[in-house]
Amino acid sequence: MEGEDARYWDMFSRVDEDKKFVEAGKKGRLRFQLGQRDIFAKGIYYSGRYLRQMEEIFRQEGLPIELTRLPFVESSFNLKARSRVGASGIWQFMRSTARLYMRMDKSADERNDPLRATRAAAKKLRDNYRMLKAWPLAVTAYNHGPSGVKRLTEKVGTTDIVELIDVRKGRFGFASASFFASFLAALDVERNADKYFGVLEVMPELRGAEIQLTKVQSAKEFLRWFNNDLELARVLNPHITEPVWKGRSPLSKRHMIRVPLTTEAQARSELN
């Protein structure tokens, strides 16, 4: 046995089941999607803007930094990712869940700010872990919902993620059952990107200073802190909605805005 056959044989060497190859090949156990390689590579490129700061946020929240790779599963770091059921941003928050952790109004949707959404995701994952007491379950609950995972563990009588995956019934279908495995796969691919893709370019880190407005500001007014560079202002503040950019709605004095480091002192001085 050699080549791919030997590689697959080795992968199954630690599985202690008589019919492990038959079971692995059963209908519904394996799916694949074409084109994912290019999408993932693009995700690695865009992730360079945010990953270091995302890891720091998770450290501050006391969570494993490996969890910052979940957006590779959720959105491949596509800032414009929108699902048909209304999830938005790199962490794919639904509106109902997002309102528990971040700001959403006519002027700002913080689901679309990768760093603010990361803070919210850390809190959500921590809440999941507190309820479910195991990271495989907490991660799965990010997709399926913590209450749904909790009910399933009680119904099946186990907290073993492998046994839960084997059960796979009702609303706990392929997507939910595969979510933790997808995360582990994404984590491995990102960590070993050179092995899977060769040398990849990544975007430079996006740096800015967050300040809280102390007075109402229209886009025309706050753009002075960006030297009237609208594109830069949009890149630093993807959570600000179109009505603000088009001058139809201002930002209130409680909104957060991210400005270039070079104009932070000016902005803070003018707001005091």
C-alpha positions in Angstrom: 0.0 0.0 0.0 1.4 3.4 -1.0 0.5 7.0 -1.9 -3.0 8.2 -1.0 -4.1 4.7 0.0 -1.4 4.6 2.7 -2.2 8.1 3.8 -5.9 7.2 4.4 -5.0 3.9 6.1 -2.8 5.8 8.5 -5.5 8.4 9.2 -7.8 5.5 10.4 -5.1 3.6 12.3 -6.3 4.9 15.7 -10.0 4.2 15.0 -10.8 0.9 16.9 -13.8 -0.3 14.9 -14.2 -3.4 12.8 -16.2 -1.7 10.1 -14.5 1.7 10.3 -14.1 2.1 6.5 -17.6 1.0 5.8 -19.0 3.4 8.4 -16.9 6.3 7.0 -18.2 5.7 3.5 -21.9 5.7 4.4 -24.2 8.1 2.7 -24.3 11.5 4.4 -21.0 11.1 6.3 -18.9 13.0 3.8 -19.5 16.1 1.8 -17.3 18.5 -0.1 -17.6 21.8 -1.9 -15.7 22.9 -5.0 -13.8 26.2 -4.9 -13.2 26.3 -1.2 -9.4 26.4 -1.6 -9.4 29.8 -3.3 -12.0 31.1 -0.8 -9.9 30.0 2.1 -6.8 31.5 0.7 -8.5 34.8 0.2 -9.7 34.6 3.8 -6.1 34.2 5.0 -5.2 37.3 3.0 -7.9 39.4 4.6 -7.4 38.0 8.1 -4.1 39.7 8.3 -5.9 43.0 9.0 -7.5 41.7 12.2 -6.1 38.5 13.6 -3.5 39.9 16.0 -6.0 42.2 17.6 -8.6 39.5 17.7 -6.3 37.2 19.6 -5.6 40.0 22.0 -9.4 40.4 22.6 -9.7 36.7 23.3 -6.8 36.8 25.7 -8.5 39.7 27.5 -11.7 37.7 27.8 -9.8 34.7 29.1 -10.6 32.4 26.1 -8.4 30.2 23.9 -7.0 32.3 21.0 -7.6 29.3 18.7 -11.2 30.2 18.7 -10.4 33.4 16.7 -10.2 31.0 13.6 -14.0 30.4 13.7 -14.6 33.2 11.1 -12.8 31.0 8.5 -15.7 28.6 8.9 -18.4 31.3 9.2 -17.4 33.8 6.5 -13.8 33.3 5.4 -13.2 36.8 6.7 -15.5 38.3 4.2 -16.7 41.6 5.7 -19.7 41.7 3.4 -20.9 38.2 4.3 -24.6 38.1 4.6 -26.7 34.9 5.0 -30.1 34.4 3.5 -31.5 34.2 7.1 -30.0 37.6 8.1 -26.7 36.8 9.7 -24.0 39.4 9.0 -20.3 40.1 9.4 -17.3 37.8 9.8 -18.8 36.2 12.9 -22.2 35.8 11.2 -24.3 37.1 14.1 -28.1 37.1 13.8 -29.8 40.3 14.8 -31.5 38.6 17.8 -28.3 37.4 19.3 -26.3 40.5 18.3 -28.5 42.8 20.3 -27.4 41.0 23.5 -23.8 41.9 23.0 -23.4 44.9 20.8 -24.9 48.0 19.3 -27.4 47.9 16.4 -29.4 51.0 15.3 -30.0 53.0 12.2 -26.5 54.5 12.4 -24.4 51.6 13.3 -24.4 47.8 13.0 -21.5 46.5 15.0 -21.9 43.0 13.6 -20.0 44.4 10.6 -17.0 45.7 12.6 -14.7 42.7 12.9 -13.1 43.8 16.2 -16.3 44.8 18.0 -18.0 41.6 16.7 -15.0 39.6 18.0 -15.5 41.0 21.4 -19.2 40.0 21.2 -18.2 36.5 19.9 -15.8 36.0 22.8 -18.6 36.8 25.3 -21.0 34.6 23.4 -18.6 31.7 23.4 -17.9 32.2 27.1 -21.6 32.1 27.8 -21.9 28.9 25.8 -19.0 27.3 27.7 -20.5 28.3 31.1 -23.7 26.5 30.1 -22.2 23.4 28.4 -18.8 22.9 30.3 -16.9 21.7 27.2 -15.4 23.6 24.3 -16.5 21.1 21.5 -20.1 21.7 22.7 -19.6 25.5 23.2 -18.3 25.8 19.6 -21.0 23.6 18.2 -23.5 25.8 20.1 -22.2 28.8 18.2 -23.9 27.3 15.2 -26.8 25.3 16.7 -27.6 27.4 19.8 -26.7 26.6 23.4 -30.2 25.6 24.4 -30.4 23.2 21.5 -27.1 21.5 22.3 -28.1 21.3 26.0 -31.4 19.6 25.1 -29.6 17.2 22.8 -27.0 16.2 25.5 -29.8 15.5 28.0 -31.9 13.6 25.5 -29.0 11.4 24.3 -27.4 11.2 27.8 -23.9 12.2 26.8 -21.7 15.2 26.4 -19.3 13.4 24.1 -19.3 15.4 20.8 -18.5 12.2 18.8 -21.5 10.4 20.1 -23.7 13.4 19.5 -22.5 13.6 15.9 -23.3 9.9 15.4 -26.9 10.5 16.7 -27.5 13.5 14.4 -31.3 13.9 14.4 -33.9 16.5 14.0 -32.6 20.1 13.7 -29.2 18.8 14.7 -28.4 18.0 11.0 -25.2 17.8 9.0 -24.2 21.5 9.3 -24.5 21.5 13.1 -23.0 18.1 13.6 -20.0 19.0 11.4 -19.4 22.5 12.8 -16.7 21.6 15.3 -14.9 19.3 12.9 -15.0 22.2 10.3 -13.5 24.5 12.9 -10.7 22.0 13.6 -10.0 21.6 9.9 -9.9 25.4 9.4 -7.6 25.8 12.4 -5.2 23.2 10.9 -5.3 24.7 7.4 -4.6 28.2 8.7 -1.8 27.1 11.0 -0.2 25.1 8.1 -1.0 27.5 5.3 2.4 27.1 3.7 1.9 23.4 3.4 -1.5 23.7 1.8 -1.1 26.8 -0.3 2.6 27.7 -0.5 3.6 31.2 0.5 0.6 33.4 0.9 0.5 37.2 1.1 -1.6 38.6 4.0 -2.9 42.2 4.4 -1.1 44.4 6.8 -2.7 44.9 10.2 -5.3 47.7 10.3 -4.6 50.1 13.1 -6.8 52.8 14.5 -7.9 54.4 17.8 -11.4 53.9 19.1 -13.0 57.0 20.6 -16.5 57.6 21.9 -18.3 60.6 20.5 -19.3 63.2 23.1 -21.4 65.2 20.6 -23.6 64.5 17.6 -21.4 64.2 14.4 -22.4 64.0 10.8 -20.1 62.2 8.3 -19.2 65.5 6.8 -18.0 66.7 10.3 -16.1 63.6 11.4 -14.4 63.1 8.0 -12.0 65.9 9.0 -10.3 63.3 11.3 -9.6 61.2 8.2 -8.3 64.1 6.1 -11.6 63.8 4.2 -10.6 60.4 2.9 -14.0 58.7 2.7 -12.5 55.3 1.7 -10.2 55.2 4.7 -13.1 56.2 7.0 -15.2 53.3 5.7 -12.4 50.8 6.0 -11.8 51.8 9.6 -15.5 51.9 10.4 -17.4 49.1 8.5 -20.1 49.2 11.2 -21.3 52.7 10.2 -24.4 52.4 8.0 -25.1 53.9 4.6 -27.5 56.6 5.9 -24.6 58.1 7.9 -22.2 58.0 4.9 -24.8 59.6 2.7 -25.6 62.4 5.2 -29.1 61.2 6.0 -28.4 60.3 9.6 -25.7 61.5 12.1 -23.8 59.5 14.8 -25.0 60.2 18.3 -22.7 61.2 21.2 -22.7 57.6 22.4 -21.4 56.0 19.2 -17.9 54.6 18.9 -15.7 55.6 16.0 -12.3 54.4 14.9 -9.9 57.2 13.7 -6.3 57.0 12.3 -3.6 57.0 15.0 -2.2 60.1 13.4 -5.4 62.2 14.2 -6.4 60.6 17.5 -5.1 63.5 19.6 -6.9 66.0 17.3 -10.2 64.1 17.6 -10.0 63.7 21.4 -9.1 67.3 21.8 -12.1 68.5 19.7 -14.5 66.2 21.6 -13.4 67.5 25.0 
